[in-house]
Amino acid sequence: MSQREIFIDPITRIEGHLALRALVDTATRKPSDVWVFATMFRGFEVFLRGRPPEDAIHITSRICGVCGASHTNASMHAVDMAYGVAPEPLGVVLRNMAFAMTDALYDHPLILNMLGGPDYSELIVKKLTPSVWDDAQKTDAPHRDIHGFAKISDIMRALNPVSGKIWQLTMKYSRIAREAGVLIYGRHSHPSTVVPGGITTDLTNAEYLLIGYTYRLTKLTAWAKFLYAVWQDLVWFYEERHGYRDQGLTYRKHNMVSGGLFDDPEAYSSLDGSPEDFYKNIDQAASKREIKPGAFVNGELVTKSYKEINLSIMEHVERAFYEDWKGAMPIYTEKDPEGNPLLWGKYDVAYHPWNKTTIPKPTARDWNGKYNWAAHVRFVWKDGTITPFEVGPIARLTVTAYQPNNYGSGNGVLKVTLPRSGGADDLPASVVDEMDLEWRAPPYSTTLQRVLARAFNVVVDVASAWDNVLKAVELVKNGRVKTSRPWTAPSRITFGVGFTEAPRGTVRHWVVQEGGKIVNYQIHAPTTGNVSPKDKWGMSPFEQSVANTIVTEEVSPDQWEGLDFVRAIRSFDPCIACAVHLQVGENKIIKKMIVR
């Protein structure tokens, strides 16, 4: 077997520092072995200890300069629970409205069109797969009446960095989304108004806030229709005409988790009480989120429970640059607040995040040992099954699509009607009209289906923003303008767990507090698990997606640049800054490769 090593360090157009090593059979054009690894460390969990839990809401947003509000919101939920405090209904609605803009509607288009989009642009496609470019010039775009691009090649040209129309529009509409969110958060990307049990946004001029927000939402509604049509056509072109259907496949049977997103204002507000009652009733409130919590294990939707997901999350460091803490650090709890054993009694409770301690141990990279700054994140189910799992837009839409929700009956199909939207400006007039849009959960996750799910996620986030605007108007109209409730830190030890959905996938924060001081804190960003190292339970999603990718570059093997591999990786939108939580020391560049 002739073998080619492809080593890309760093992978560009992502957040943080990520590298890839693949050994590729030049005959089959498929990897025989893969390593995808984080090359940086940050110590957020370490320096949070001893601080007031409410500080974590603002400190953890600094993990990322893009989706800082995602960490703010996960921390907010964890601290709400640990304190036993929930906002008034309008506070819940404002939290939803702000997040829909600053992270979701700002970040998804940026990921689609400016980070991943260049991989499908004229500049790249013409250079590395010229036959695909030739076909794109001949192929009519099926949704040309919506997005206005006559040929697939016109879409590719519009994705060219800086000069392309879609690239330029993304700059404009991402700014519009940030403007809307900042009306509530005060700034982006680190919200200044979120507190335990509420939000401090000034509603003295509530009408001005709602009018300014809605004005921008009408423009983003047209933008969502345009984007989905563009990416539907690109996915169709590559899947149907160029054999890309199974490229970047993760698991033949779904292993996916969603934490859910966009709380119901009355249901979440009713959680106010003791920390124990908050935890007891969290499933009832979480089940009413617009994006649903749940988990697939080996193709089966095994749970829709927020609490059961919490019980099932395990983290270990066998092949990551950390010390194993078992036996060296305290066990804070063996059970959840209802008395259920962590990890179902199927695995050592030391490895549940409430008990996990971050102890970095940098060593030389060993391809057969420790090679990654991201730890192993695995799902432990009641029957003893332990598996890596995927998070991201495709996971949360699939989990939602297979249970009753605002957009479907649970049959695997999501249908959204976006209203008429004025002020399309430089978008085609066709996107002004009311439009019915649909997404069908695919049988498995692939490079292109992950991209398409992200495009439809923009549609769902716009619909959720409209739902919350209407709820806000109704609450203000009825004089229910309070947003927050006061909090008191319990003197006893209490526990909190906060799940939300960043554009990249599920964000999970765990806090152990006593007397208003953090005893322990753990953070799982979406990428923490997605990039985690391989172990006896399998490959994590990043490595699995590369292992199931075939090189399509139309050049000799010695000239391969890894286009298909980075397409697979970028379809997840890695955020290594979030995933590994600065190392000071001597830096050494092992190998410099051609990087695109």
C-alpha positions as CSV (number, residue, x, y, z in Angstrom):
1,M,0.0,0.0,0.0
2,S,1.4,3.4,-1.0
3,Q,0.7,5.9,1.8
4,R,0.8,9.7,1.9
5,E,0.9,11.6,5.2
6,I,-1.1,14.8,5.2
7,F,-0.2,17.1,8.2
8,I,-2.0,20.4,8.5
9,D,-1.0,22.6,11.4
10,P,-2.8,24.9,11.9
11,I,-6.2,24.4,10.3
12,T,-7.2,27.9,9.4
13,R,-10.6,29.7,9.4
14,I,-11.6,28.3,12.8
15,E,-11.4,29.7,16.3
16,G,-8.2,28.7,18.1
17,H,-5.4,26.2,17.2
18,L,-6.2,22.8,15.7
19,A,-4.1,20.4,13.7
20,L,-4.7,17.2,11.6
21,R,-2.6,14.2,10.8
22,A,-3.9,11.7,8.3
23,L,-2.2,8.6,6.8
24,V,-3.9,8.3,3.4
25,D,-3.9,5.2,1.1
26,T,-3.1,6.8,-2.3
27,A,-5.0,4.0,-4.1
28,T,-8.3,4.3,-2.3
29,R,-7.7,8.0,-1.5
30,K,-9.1,7.3,2.0
31,P,-7.3,7.6,5.4
32,S,-6.1,4.5,7.2
33,D,-5.5,6.4,10.4
34,V,-6.4,9.9,11.6
35,W,-5.5,12.2,14.5
36,V,-7.2,15.6,15.0
37,F,-6.0,17.5,18.0
38,A,-6.1,20.7,19.9
39,T,-2.8,22.4,20.4
40,M,-3.6,24.9,23.1
41,F,-4.5,25.0,26.8
42,R,-6.5,27.6,28.8
43,G,-7.2,27.4,32.5
44,F,-10.7,28.9,33.0
45,E,-11.9,26.1,35.4
46,V,-8.8,26.7,37.5
47,F,-9.0,30.4,38.2
48,L,-12.8,30.4,38.8
49,R,-12.4,28.5,42.1
50,G,-13.1,30.7,45.1
51,R,-14.9,33.4,43.1
52,P,-18.6,34.2,43.6
53,P,-20.7,32.0,41.1
54,E,-22.3,35.1,39.6
55,D,-18.8,36.2,38.5
56,A,-18.6,33.0,36.4
57,I,-21.4,34.3,34.1
58,H,-19.2,37.2,33.0
59,I,-15.8,35.5,33.2
60,T,-16.7,32.5,31.1
61,S,-17.9,34.6,28.3
62,R,-14.3,35.6,27.7
63,I,-13.6,32.0,26.7
64,C,-14.6,33.0,23.2
65,G,-14.7,36.3,21.3
66,V,-17.4,35.0,18.9
67,C,-20.0,33.1,20.9
68,G,-19.3,34.5,24.4
69,A,-23.0,34.8,25.1
70,S,-23.3,31.0,24.7
71,H,-21.0,30.5,27.7
72,T,-22.7,33.4,29.5
73,N,-26.0,31.6,29.1
74,A,-24.8,28.1,30.1
75,S,-23.2,29.6,33.2
76,M,-26.3,31.7,33.9
77,H,-28.5,28.5,33.9
78,A,-26.0,26.7,36.1
79,V,-25.9,29.6,38.6
80,D,-29.7,30.0,38.5
81,M,-30.0,26.4,39.6
82,A,-27.3,26.5,42.3
83,Y,-29.0,29.6,43.8
84,G,-32.5,28.4,43.1
85,V,-33.5,31.7,41.4
86,A,-35.3,32.3,38.1
87,P,-36.3,35.4,36.2
88,E,-39.7,37.0,35.8
89,P,-41.2,35.9,32.4
90,L,-40.1,39.1,30.6
91,G,-36.5,38.4,31.8
92,V,-36.7,35.0,30.2
93,V,-38.0,36.4,26.9
94,L,-35.2,39.1,26.8
95,R,-32.6,36.4,27.4
96,N,-34.0,34.5,24.5
97,M,-34.2,37.5,22.2
98,A,-30.7,38.7,22.8
99,F,-29.1,35.3,22.4
100,A,-31.0,34.6,19.1
101,M,-29.2,37.6,17.7
102,T,-25.7,37.9,19.1
103,D,-24.7,34.3,18.8
104,A,-27.1,32.5,16.5
105,L,-28.0,35.0,13.8
106,Y,-24.6,36.6,13.9
107,D,-22.5,33.5,14.0
108,H,-24.2,30.9,11.8
109,P,-24.0,33.0,8.6
110,L,-20.4,33.9,9.4
111,I,-19.5,30.2,9.8
112,L,-21.4,29.2,6.6
113,N,-20.2,31.9,4.3
114,M,-16.9,33.3,5.6
115,L,-15.2,30.4,7.4
116,G,-16.5,27.3,5.6
117,G,-17.8,29.0,2.5
118,P,-14.5,29.6,0.8
119,D,-14.0,25.8,0.6
120,Y,-16.8,25.9,-2.0
121,S,-15.8,29.1,-3.7
122,E,-14.7,29.7,-7.3
123,L,-11.1,30.2,-6.1
124,I,-10.7,26.9,-4.4
125,V,-13.0,24.7,-6.6
126,K,-11.4,25.9,-9.9
127,K,-7.9,25.3,-8.5
128,L,-8.3,21.8,-6.9
129,T,-11.3,20.3,-8.6
130,P,-11.5,21.9,-12.1
131,S,-14.0,19.3,-13.4
132,V,-16.4,20.3,-10.7
133,W,-16.0,24.0,-11.6
134,D,-16.7,23.2,-15.3
135,D,-19.9,21.4,-14.3
136,A,-20.9,24.2,-12.0
137,Q,-20.8,26.6,-14.9
138,K,-23.2,24.4,-16.9
139,T,-25.6,23.6,-14.0
140,D,-28.8,25.7,-13.3
141,A,-29.3,26.5,-9.7
142,P,-32.7,25.0,-8.7
143,H,-33.6,27.9,-6.3
144,R,-32.4,30.6,-8.6
145,D,-35.9,32.3,-8.4
146,I,-35.2,32.8,-4.7
147,H,-31.6,33.7,-4.4
148,G,-31.0,35.1,-7.9
149,F,-27.9,33.1,-8.9
150,A,-28.6,31.5,-12.3
151,K,-25.8,28.9,-12.2
152,I,-24.1,27.0,-9.4
153,S,-20.9,28.7,-10.5
154,D,-22.5,32.0,-9.7
155,I,-23.0,30.9,-6.1
156,M,-19.3,29.7,-5.9
157,R,-18.1,33.1,-7.3
158,A,-20.3,34.9,-4.7
159,L,-18.5,32.9,-2.0
160,N,-15.0,34.2,-3.0
161,P,-13.5,35.9,0.1
162,V,-13.8,39.7,0.2
163,S,-14.9,40.2,-3.4
164,G,-17.9,37.8,-3.4
165,K,-21.4,39.1,-3.0
166,I,-22.4,36.5,-0.4
167,W,-19.2,37.2,1.6
168,Q,-20.0,40.9,1.5
169,L,-23.6,40.4,2.5
170,T,-22.6,38.3,5.4
171,M,-20.6,41.2,6.8
172,K,-23.6,43.4,6.6
173,Y,-26.2,41.1,8.0
174,S,-24.0,39.9,10.8
175,R,-23.7,43.5,11.9
176,I,-27.4,43.9,11.9
177,A,-27.8,40.9,14.1
178,R,-25.2,42.2,16.6
179,E,-27.0,45.6,16.7
180,A,-30.2,43.9,17.7
181,G,-28.7,41.8,20.4
182,V,-26.7,44.7,21.9
183,L,-30.0,46.5,22.5
184,I,-30.5,43.9,25.2
185,Y,-27.0,42.7,26.2
186,G,-25.4,46.1,26.2
187,R,-22.4,44.9,24.2
188,H,-21.1,42.0,22.1
189,S,-19.6,39.5,22.5
190,H,-19.5,39.6,26.3
191,P,-23.0,40.5,27.6
192,S,-23.0,43.0,30.5
193,T,-26.6,42.7,31.6
194,V,-27.0,39.0,32.5
195,V,-27.3,38.2,36.2
196,P,-28.6,35.2,38.2
197,G,-32.4,35.2,38.2
198,G,-32.7,37.8,35.4
199,I,-31.3,40.5,33.2
200,T,-30.6,44.1,34.0
201,T,-31.6,45.6,30.6
202,D,-33.2,49.1,31.1
203,L,-36.8,49.0,29.9
204,T,-37.6,52.6,30.5
205,N,-38.1,52.9,26.8
206,A,-39.3,49.4,26.1
207,E,-41.1,50.5,22.9
208,Y,-37.9,51.8,21.5
209,L,-36.1,48.5,22.3
210,L,-38.8,46.4,20.7
211,I,-39.1,48.6,17.6
212,G,-35.4,48.7,17.0
213,Y,-35.1,44.9,17.5
214,T,-38.1,44.1,15.2
215,Y,-36.8,46.5,12.5
216,R,-33.6,44.5,12.3
217,L,-35.4,41.2,12.6
218,T,-37.4,41.9,9.4
219,K,-34.2,42.3,7.5
220,L,-32.8,39.1,9.0
221,T,-35.9,37.2,8.0
222,A,-35.3,38.0,4.3
223,W,-31.6,37.0,4.9
224,A,-32.6,33.6,6.3
225,K,-34.7,32.8,3.3
226,F,-31.9,33.7,0.9
227,L,-29.2,31.7,2.8
228,Y,-31.2,28.5,3.0
229,A,-31.9,28.6,-0.7
230,V,-28.2,29.1,-1.5
231,W,-27.0,26.2,0.6
232,Q,-29.8,23.9,-0.5
233,D,-28.5,24.3,-4.1
234,L,-24.8,23.8,-3.2
235,V,-25.6,20.7,-1.2
236,W,-27.8,19.3,-3.9
237,F,-25.0,19.9,-6.5
238,Y,-22.3,18.1,-4.6
239,E,-24.5,15.2,-3.4
240,E,-26.4,14.5,-6.6
241,R,-23.8,15.3,-9.2
242,H,-20.4,14.8,-7.6
243,G,-20.7,11.8,-5.2
244,Y,-20.2,13.8,-2.1
245,R,-23.2,12.3,-0.2
246,D,-21.3,10.2,2.4
247,Q,-18.2,12.4,2.7
248,G,-17.4,13.2,6.3
249,L,-19.8,10.7,7.8
250,T,-19.5,10.5,11.6
251,Y,-21.7,7.5,12.7
252,R,-24.0,5.3,10.7
253,K,-26.3,5.4,13.7
254,H,-26.9,8.7,15.5
255,N,-24.9,9.4,18.6
256,M,-26.0,12.9,19.3
257,V,-26.9,15.3,22.2
258,S,-28.8,18.5,22.3
259,G,-29.2,20.6,25.5
260,G,-32.1,22.6,24.1
261,L,-32.5,26.3,23.6
262,F,-35.0,29.2,24.0
263,D,-36.9,28.7,27.3
264,D,-40.6,29.1,27.7
265,P,-41.1,32.2,29.8
266,E,-43.8,30.9,32.2
267,A,-42.2,27.5,32.6
268,Y,-38.7,28.7,33.3
269,S,-40.0,31.5,35.6
270,S,-41.8,28.9,37.7
271,L,-38.5,27.3,38.7
272,D,-37.9,30.0,41.3
273,G,-37.4,28.4,44.7
274,S,-34.8,26.2,46.4
275,P,-31.8,24.8,44.4
276,E,-33.2,21.3,45.0
277,D,-36.7,22.2,43.7
278,F,-35.1,23.9,40.7
279,Y,-33.3,20.7,39.8
280,K,-36.4,18.6,40.5
281,N,-38.5,20.6,38.1
282,I,-36.0,21.4,35.4
283,D,-37.2,18.6,33.0
284,Q,-40.7,20.1,32.9
285,A,-39.4,23.5,32.0
286,A,-36.7,22.2,29.6
287,S,-39.2,20.1,27.7
288,K,-41.0,23.4,26.7
289,R,-37.9,24.8,25.1
290,E,-38.3,25.6,21.4
291,I,-35.2,23.6,20.5
292,K,-35.5,20.3,22.5
293,P,-33.1,18.6,24.8
294,G,-32.4,14.9,24.1
295,A,-29.8,12.3,23.3
296,F,-29.5,9.6,20.6
297,V,-27.4,6.5,21.4
298,N,-26.7,4.1,18.6
299,G,-29.6,5.4,16.5
300,E,-32.2,5.5,19.3
301,L,-33.6,8.6,21.0
302,V,-33.0,7.3,24.5
303,T,-33.9,10.4,26.5
304,K,-35.5,13.8,26.3
305,S,-34.6,14.6,29.9
306,Y,-32.2,17.4,30.9
307,K,-31.5,15.6,34.1
308,E,-30.7,12.3,32.4
309,I,-28.3,14.0,30.1
310,N,-26.5,15.5,33.1
311,L,-26.3,12.1,34.7
312,S,-24.8,10.6,31.5
313,I,-21.9,13.0,30.8
314,M,-18.4,11.5,31.6
315,E,-14.9,13.0,31.0
316,H,-11.5,11.3,31.3
317,V,-8.0,12.2,30.2
318,E,-6.3,8.9,29.1
319,R,-4.9,10.4,25.9
320,A,-5.1,14.1,26.8
321,F,-2.4,16.4,28.3
322,Y,-3.9,16.3,31.9
323,E,-3.4,14.4,35.1
324,D,-6.0,11.9,36.2
325,W,-7.5,13.5,39.3
326,K,-9.2,10.3,40.7
327,G,-8.0,9.7,44.2
328,A,-6.0,12.9,44.4
329,M,-9.0,15.3,44.5
330,P,-12.2,15.3,46.5
331,I,-15.5,13.7,45.4
332,Y,-18.1,16.5,45.9
333,T,-21.1,14.2,45.3
334,E,-21.9,10.7,44.2
335,K,-25.5,11.5,43.3
336,D,-27.6,14.3,41.8
337,P,-29.9,16.4,44.0
338,E,-32.6,13.8,43.6
339,G,-30.4,10.9,44.8
340,N,-29.8,9.3,41.4
341,P,-26.2,7.9,41.0
342,L,-24.0,9.9,38.7
343,L,-23.2,8.0,35.5
344,W,-25.9,5.6,36.5
345,G,-23.5,3.6,38.7
346,K,-22.0,2.3,35.5
347,Y,-18.7,4.2,35.7
348,D,-16.7,5.8,38.5
349,V,-18.4,9.0,39.7
350,A,-15.0,10.8,39.9
351,Y,-15.3,11.3,36.1
352,H,-18.6,13.2,36.2
353,P,-18.0,17.0,35.7
354,W,-19.3,17.9,39.2
355,N,-16.3,15.9,40.5
356,K,-13.7,16.5,37.7
357,T,-10.7,18.7,38.4
358,T,-8.6,20.2,35.6
359,I,-4.9,19.4,36.2
360,P,-2.8,20.2,33.1
361,K,0.2,18.0,32.4
362,P,2.0,19.0,29.2
363,T,4.2,16.2,27.7
364,A,5.7,15.3,24.3
365,R,3.0,14.3,21.8
366,D,2.7,10.5,21.4
367,W,0.5,9.3,18.6
368,N,-0.1,6.1,20.6
369,G,-0.6,7.9,23.8
370,K,-1.3,11.5,24.8
371,Y,-1.7,13.9,21.9
372,N,-4.5,16.3,22.5
373,W,-5.3,19.2,24.8
374,A,-9.0,18.3,24.6
375,A,-10.1,15.7,27.1
376,H,-12.3,12.6,26.3
377,V,-16.0,13.4,26.6
378,R,-18.3,10.4,26.5
379,F,-22.0,9.5,27.0
380,V,-22.7,6.8,29.6
381,W,-26.2,5.3,29.3
382,K,-28.2,3.3,31.8
383,D,-27.5,0.0,30.0
384,G,-23.7,0.5,30.4
385,T,-23.2,1.7,26.8
386,I,-20.4,4.3,26.6
387,T,-19.9,6.2,23.4
388,P,-18.5,9.4,21.9
389,F,-21.2,11.7,20.6
390,E,-21.8,14.6,18.2
391,V,-23.2,18.0,18.9
392,G,-24.0,20.9,16.6
393,P,-26.8,22.2,14.4
394,I,-27.5,18.8,12.9
395,A,-27.7,17.2,16.4
396,R,-30.1,19.7,17.9
397,L,-32.4,19.8,14.8
398,T,-32.5,16.0,14.7
399,V,-33.2,15.7,18.4
400,T,-35.9,18.3,18.0
401,A,-37.4,16.8,14.8
402,Y,-38.0,13.4,16.5
403,Q,-40.2,14.8,19.3
404,P,-43.3,17.1,19.1
405,N,-42.2,20.7,18.8
406,N,-43.3,24.1,17.5
407,Y,-42.3,23.1,13.9
408,G,-43.4,19.5,13.6
409,S,-45.1,16.5,15.1
410,G,-42.0,14.4,15.8
411,N,-41.8,12.6,12.5
412,G,-38.3,13.8,11.6
413,V,-39.4,16.8,9.6
414,L,-39.3,20.5,10.6
415,K,-41.5,23.0,8.8
416,V,-41.2,26.7,9.4
417,T,-43.2,29.6,7.9
418,L,-41.3,32.8,7.8
419,P,-43.4,35.9,7.6
420,R,-43.3,38.6,4.9
421,S,-40.3,40.7,5.5
422,G,-39.8,44.3,4.3
423,G,-36.6,46.0,3.5
424,A,-34.7,43.3,1.7
425,D,-32.4,46.0,0.2
426,D,-29.7,44.2,-1.7
427,L,-31.4,40.8,-1.6
428,P,-33.8,39.6,-4.4
429,A,-37.4,40.8,-4.1
430,S,-38.6,37.2,-3.9
431,V,-37.3,36.8,-0.3
432,V,-39.7,39.5,0.9
433,D,-42.8,37.3,0.5
434,E,-44.0,34.8,3.2
435,M,-42.2,31.5,2.7
436,D,-42.6,27.9,3.8
437,L,-39.3,26.2,4.5
438,E,-38.7,22.5,5.4
439,W,-35.8,20.4,6.7
440,R,-35.8,16.6,6.9
441,A,-33.5,14.9,9.4
442,P,-30.9,12.9,7.3
443,P,-30.1,9.2,8.2
444,Y,-26.7,10.2,9.4
445,S,-24.4,13.2,9.8
446,T,-22.1,14.1,6.8
447,T,-20.1,17.1,5.8
448,L,-22.8,18.6,3.6
449,Q,-25.7,17.7,5.8
450,R,-24.0,19.4,8.7
451,V,-23.7,22.5,6.5
452,L,-27.3,22.3,5.4
453,A,-28.5,21.9,9.0
454,R,-26.7,25.1,10.0
455,A,-28.4,27.0,7.1
456,F,-31.8,25.7,8.3
457,N,-30.9,26.6,11.9
458,V,-30.8,30.3,10.8
459,V,-34.4,29.8,9.7
460,V,-35.4,28.3,13.0
461,D,-33.6,31.0,15.0
462,V,-35.4,33.7,13.1
463,A,-38.8,32.0,13.8
464,S,-37.9,31.7,17.5
465,A,-36.9,35.4,17.6
466,W,-40.3,36.3,16.2
467,D,-42.1,34.1,18.8
468,N,-40.2,35.9,21.6
469,V,-40.9,39.4,20.2
470,L,-44.6,38.6,20.2
471,K,-44.4,37.3,23.8
472,A,-42.4,40.4,24.9
473,V,-45.1,42.7,23.3
474,E,-47.8,40.9,25.2
475,L,-46.0,41.0,28.5
476,V,-45.3,44.7,28.2
477,K,-48.8,45.4,27.1
478,N,-50.2,43.7,30.2
479,G,-47.9,45.6,32.5
480,R,-45.6,42.6,33.3
481,V,-42.4,44.6,32.9
482,K,-40.4,43.1,35.8
483,T,-37.4,41.1,34.6
484,S,-35.5,39.8,37.6
485,R,-35.7,38.4,41.1
486,P,-33.1,38.9,43.8
487,W,-30.7,36.1,44.7
488,T,-29.1,34.9,47.9
489,A,-26.2,32.4,47.9
490,P,-27.1,29.3,49.9
491,S,-24.7,28.8,52.8
492,R,-24.8,25.0,52.2
493,I,-23.1,23.2,49.3
494,T,-25.4,23.3,46.2
495,F,-25.0,22.2,42.6
496,G,-25.9,23.6,39.3
497,V,-25.8,22.4,35.7
498,G,-26.5,24.7,32.7
499,F,-27.2,23.4,29.2
500,T,-27.7,25.6,26.2
501,E,-26.9,25.5,22.4
502,A,-24.1,27.6,20.9
503,P,-24.1,27.8,17.1
504,R,-21.4,25.0,17.3
505,G,-23.5,22.8,19.5
506,T,-24.3,22.0,23.2
507,V,-22.5,24.1,25.8
508,R,-22.5,22.5,29.3
509,H,-21.4,24.2,32.6
510,W,-21.3,22.6,36.0
511,V,-20.9,24.6,39.3
512,V,-20.4,23.4,42.9
513,Q,-20.8,26.3,45.3
514,E,-20.8,26.8,49.0
515,G,-21.7,30.1,50.8
516,G,-21.4,32.1,47.6
517,K,-18.0,30.7,46.6
518,I,-17.2,28.4,43.7
519,V,-15.8,25.1,45.0
520,N,-15.6,23.5,41.6
521,Y,-16.4,24.5,38.0
522,Q,-16.3,22.6,34.8
523,I,-17.0,23.7,31.2
524,H,-17.7,21.6,28.1
525,A,-17.9,23.6,24.9
526,P,-19.3,21.9,21.8
527,T,-15.8,21.3,20.5
528,T,-14.6,19.6,23.7
529,G,-16.3,16.4,22.8
530,N,-16.3,16.8,19.1
531,V,-12.5,17.0,19.0
532,S,-11.7,14.7,21.9
533,P,-9.1,11.9,21.3
534,K,-9.9,8.4,20.3
535,D,-10.2,5.7,23.0
536,K,-11.4,2.2,23.5
537,W,-15.0,3.4,22.9
538,G,-14.2,4.9,19.5
539,M,-13.3,8.0,17.6
540,S,-14.9,11.3,18.3
541,P,-16.8,13.1,15.5
542,F,-13.8,15.2,14.1
543,E,-11.6,12.1,13.6
544,Q,-14.5,9.9,12.5
545,S,-15.5,12.5,9.8
546,V,-12.0,12.6,8.4
547,A,-11.6,8.8,8.5
548,N,-14.8,8.6,6.3
549,T,-13.7,11.2,3.7
550,I,-12.2,10.4,0.3
551,V,-9.8,12.8,-1.4
552,T,-11.4,14.4,-4.5
553,E,-8.6,16.7,-5.4
554,E,-7.7,16.3,-9.1
555,V,-3.9,16.5,-8.6
556,S,-1.2,13.9,-7.9
557,P,-1.0,12.6,-4.3
558,D,2.2,14.5,-3.6
559,Q,0.2,17.7,-4.2
560,W,-2.8,16.9,-2.1
561,E,-3.7,19.8,0.2
562,G,-6.4,18.1,2.3
563,L,-9.4,20.1,0.9
564,D,-11.9,17.4,1.7
565,F,-10.5,16.8,5.2
566,V,-10.8,20.5,6.1
567,R,-14.2,20.7,4.6
568,A,-15.3,17.9,7.0
569,I,-13.7,19.6,10.0
570,R,-15.0,23.1,9.2
571,S,-18.5,21.8,8.8
572,F,-18.5,21.5,12.6
573,D,-17.1,25.0,13.1
574,P,-14.4,24.1,15.6
575,C,-13.7,26.4,18.5
576,I,-10.6,25.3,20.2
577,A,-10.4,28.4,22.4
578,C,-13.7,27.1,23.9
579,A,-12.7,23.5,24.0
580,V,-9.5,23.2,26.0
581,H,-9.6,25.9,28.4
582,L,-2.6,29.7,27.9
583,Q,0.3,27.7,28.3
584,V,3.5,29.6,28.8
585,G,6.7,27.9,27.6
586,E,8.9,27.2,24.7
587,N,7.1,26.9,21.4
588,K,8.4,24.6,18.6
589,I,7.0,24.3,15.1
590,I,7.4,20.7,14.1
591,K,6.4,21.0,10.5
592,K,5.0,23.8,8.3
593,M,2.5,22.7,5.6
594,I,0.6,24.4,2.9
595,V,-2.5,25.8,4.6
596,R,-5.6,27.0,3.0
